[in-house]
Amino acid sequence: MAVPTEIRLDRATRVLHVTFDDGTQYALPAEYLRVESPSAEVQGHNPGQKKTVAGRRHVGIIAIEPVGHYAVRLVFDDLHDSGIFTWDYLAELGRDQDRLWAGYLDALASRALSRDPG
């Protein structure tokens, strides 16, 4: 399991910077973290139930709360706070960012949804 040595939020750019003990570093935009939240609200309860969350282009993170020694809970300014981001999941989001983001944009397009609110 990769363990973060630093988790730093840049509020101005709405980017969470995560550095792991193996030296890997990721810059994870709040919008990306919000739409890939591990919560059941986003991921569903079974495979294939993942929701496409639209309108979150300008979402920010207002709090980072530790959960034991294995995760953080991110509180977004749209008040979504039910996802527990484990160290492994944060590392996965970093490693697979390009693929997951492209899949999200494709899902928005196929549903005629937008990243912009309203």
Residue pairs with C-beta under 8 A, 6 or more apart in sequence:
1 70
1 87
1 88
2 20
2 21
2 22
2 24
2 87
2 88
2 91
3 20
3 21
3 87
4 18
4 19
4 20
4 21
4 87
4 90
5 19
5 20
5 21
6 17
6 18
6 19
7 16
7 17
7 18
7 19
7 64
7 72
8 16
8 17
8 18
9 15
9 16
9 17
9 61
9 64
10 16
10 17
11 60
11 61
14 29
14 30
14 31
14 58
14 59
14 60
14 61
15 27
15 28
15 29
15 30
16 27
16 28
16 29
16 30
16 33
16 61
16 64
16 74
17 25
17 26
17 27
17 28
18 25
18 26
18 28
18 90
18 94
19 25
20 87
20 91
24 91
24 94
26 90
26 91
26 93
26 94
26 95
26 97
28 90
28 93
28 94
28 97
30 59
30 60
30 61
30 76
31 56
31 57
31 58
31 59
31 115
32 93
32 97
32 100
32 101
32 104
33 61
33 74
33 76
33 85
33 93
34 53
34 56
34 59
34 76
34 78
34 80
35 42
35 52
35 53
35 56
35 104
36 42
36 93
36 100
36 104
37 43
37 53
37 74
37 80
37 82
37 83
37 85
38 83
38 84
38 85
38 86
38 89
39 80
39 82
39 83
39 84
40 82
41 51
41 80
41 82
41 83
42 50
42 51
42 53
42 83
43 49
43 50
43 51
44 50
44 51
52 104
52 107
52 108
52 111
52 113
54 108
54 111
54 113
54 114
54 115
55 113
55 114
55 115
55 116
55 117
55 118
56 78
56 115
56 117
57 115
57 116
57 117
58 117
59 76
59 77
59 78
60 76
60 77
61 74
61 75
61 76
61 77
62 75
62 76
62 77
63 74
63 75
63 81
64 72
64 73
64 74
64 75
65 72
65 73
65 74
65 75
66 72
67 73
67 84
70 86
70 87
71 84
71 85
71 86
71 87
71 89
72 84
72 85
72 90
73 81
73 83
73 84
73 85
74 81
74 83
74 85
75 81
85 93
93 100
107 113
108 114
108 115
